[in-house]
Amino acid sequence: MTDRFYDELAPLYHLIYPDWNDSIRVQGEKLSQLFEAEWPCGEASRKVLDVSCGIGTQALGLAALGHAVTASDLSANEVERARNEARQRGLDIDVSVCDMREAHTHHGGGFDIVISCDNSMPHLQTDADLLTALRQMTACLRPGGGCVVSVRDYAKEERGSNLVKHYGARVDNGKRHVLFQVWDFDDGGKGEHYDLGFFFVTEDLATQAVSTRVMRSRYYAISTTRLCELMQEAGLKDVRRVDGAFFQPVLVGTRP
């Protein structure tokens, strides 16, 4: 379900952000500042692996700042778009298709930083799958390297059914898109997993013709506390939550 969701979302993904190019810049800067604050080395460039790169929001921003970025994603369509976006910007990013649960098998080790941002990890439905991914990510790090995970703070999210999350309206290439998500938690709206419908209502501004698309996926509303526990179990030390450094809570840990 996850790769199909993102394959369909790939050409529209940038519309999630009011200004995607500005988000690329800001997120790259924020992450780069976080790296130096948590693992100071005084060097402008680090060897970074992004295991859930999507269309490249974080990878592009980091590469533009001079970091040596390798990136991968489960979705072949998103990988292709990230590769094209990097090429258009003159950025050298090695982008490939990979499930984060096979990150070390695919990429090998020696990275200074491994990241998974923008609530990608909760697509994994069980603690066992999350632990597998985190162990693979840890193995990708050099000793002393840092792991960075950003996620929604699900402790602050309402549980229930028919929960609407508005993203607003975007105008792009002569079309107006209205974006919103609808969440339905399982177990009568009280469970720890939810199904998501991501709706795009698109109006052609020239003809006023309207069409609607919906892409569906499923998430595990894991708490940051539990995810920190899994990071520790995966072999990371000094694991903790950092607030205010990024647009989502960030969990950091270091490979011994």
N, C-alpha and C positions, 0 to 999 in steps of 0.2 A: 504493500500500500504506500509506503513512504517514498520509494523511488518513482512510482507512478504519479503521486501527488506533486513532487518537485519537477518531474519531467513536464507536466502540464503547466506548472507555475512559472517555469524558467523564462519565457518571453515577457511575462508580466511582473516578475519579481520586483523590479526596481520601483514599481508603483506603490509598494508598501511604504516607501519613504516619501515625505513631501519633496525632498531634494536629494536624490540618491547620490549624486556626485559630492555634495556637501557631507553626506553621511559617511561616504568612503573616507574623506579627508579627516573628519572629526574622530571616527572610530579608530583609524590608523594612529592618529596622534595620541588618543587616550590609552590605547593598548601599549604603544611604545613607552609612554610615561609610566605605565604600570610595570612594565618589564624592568625599567631602570630602578623604580622604587622598591620592587621586591627582590630583584637579583642584580644589584648594581655592579656594573663592570666598566662604566665610562666609555663604552664603545657605541658608536652610532648604528652599527650593523650587527645583527644576530641571525643565526640560522634558525628559521621559524618553520614549523609544520602546522598547517591548518587541516584538521581531519574532517571538517564539515564545511567546506568553503562556499557552498551554494554558488551564486553567480559571481562571487569574489569580493563582497563588500569589505571584509576585513583584510583579506589577502592583498587586494589592490592597494588599500591604504598603507599597509605595512611595506609593501614593495616600493611604493612611491617615496617612502622615507629612507630607502636604502637597505632595508633588511633583505636577506637572502631567503626568499619564501618558496616553499614547496606546499602544494595544496591538493586536496582530493575531496571527493564527494560521492555519495551513493548514486546520484542522478547523473546519467550520461548527458542529458540535455543541459543541465546546469554546468557541468564540467566544460562542455563545448562553448557555452556562452562565456564562462569565466576566462577561458583560453582566448576567445576573440576579444573580450574587453581588455585583457592584458596586452594583446598585440596592438590594438588600436591606441593604447596609451604608451606604447614603447617600453613596456615593463616585461622583464624576463622572469616568468613564474612557471615552474614545472607543475602542470595540472593534470591529474589523472583520475580515473574512476576507482574508488575503493570504499568498501564498508569499513567504518571506523573500528569495528571489532577485529579487523585484520590489518590494522595500521602498521604494526611493526613488521609483520610478514611481508607487507607490500613496500614499505618505505625504508626499513632498516632503522639503525640508531644514529646517535651522535648529534641530535638536535639540541639547541640551546633552550628553545621554548616550543611547547606543543599547545595548540589552542583548539577549543570547540566553542564557538560563540553563538549568541542569538537563539538560545533555547533549543539547540539541535539534539542534545543528548536525551531529553525526555521522549523522543521518538522511539527509543528502546523501551520495550514494554515490561521488562523484569529487572530485578536487582542483579540477577545472574548475567544478563546481557550487558548491563551497565558496567559491572565489574570486569567482564571480559574486555570491553572497550577501554576502560581505565588502565587495566594491566598492559594492554597493547600500547597505549599512549605513554605510559611510564617507561616501557622498554625502549621507546623511540628516543628518550632523553639521554643526554650524557649525564654522568654523575654531577650533581649540583644544578642540573637544568630544571626549568620551571614548567608546571602545567597550569593552564588558565582555562576555566570553564565559566561561561556566563549563561544564566538561566532565569526564567521567570520566578518571582517569589510567590509560589503557589499558596503559601500560608495566608496571603492577602487576597487570594482570588475566591470569589463566591462559588459555592457548589450548587448544582441544580441542573435544570434542563431549559432549553430555549434561551440560553444566555447570549446576548448579542454584544459583540465587541466591534465598535465602529473605528474605521481607519480614515474616513473622510472621502473627499472627492479629489481626483487628479485629472488634469488635462494634459494629453500626450498625443502628438501627431494627429490633431484634428478630432480627437475623441475625448469624451469625458467619462471617466471611470469612477463609480462609487463602490467602495470596498467595505466589506464587513464580514466578520466571522460569527458563526453560531456554534455554541458549545453545548454538548449533552453529556453529562457525567453518568457513569453506569451506577448500578445498585440504587435505582430510584433517585438519582441525582446526588448521592452521598458518597460515591466511590472515589477511588484514586486514579481512575482512568477516564478519559473523555473522548468522544468522537467530535470532530471538528469539520464544519463545512465552511470553506472560504469562498465567498460570493463576490463576483465582479459583474456589476451592472454597467454596461457600456452603451453610451449614446454617441452616435455619429453626429457631430455638430453641424455638418453640412446638410444632412438628409433628415435628421432627428430620428433615424431608425435606432431601435434599442434591442440589445441582446443581453442575455445573462449566461454566465458560466459559473459553475461551482466545482471546486476541487475538494476532495475529502481525505482526511488523515485521522490518526489517533495518537494521543499523547498520554504519558504517565505523569501525573501531577505530583512528582516526587518533591519532597521538602529539601531545602538546602542543607539541613542538618543531616538527613539520611544520605544525601549525595556526598557530603564531607566524610561521613563514615566509610562509604565505599571507596573514596579516594585514599583514605588511610589504609584500608584493607588491600588496595592495589599496590601498596608499597611506597606511597608518597608520605613525606613527613612535613611538619609545620603547616598542616592543612587548616585553612580558615576561610571565612567569608569576608570579603572586602566590599563595603558599600560606598557609593559616591564616586567611584573611579571610572565607571562605565554607565551605559544607559540601563543596564540590568545589574543585579547582584553578581559579583564575580567570586568564584571559588578558586583558591590558589594552593598549590602544593609543590614540594621540591623533591626530586629524586635524590636519595642519600648518596 
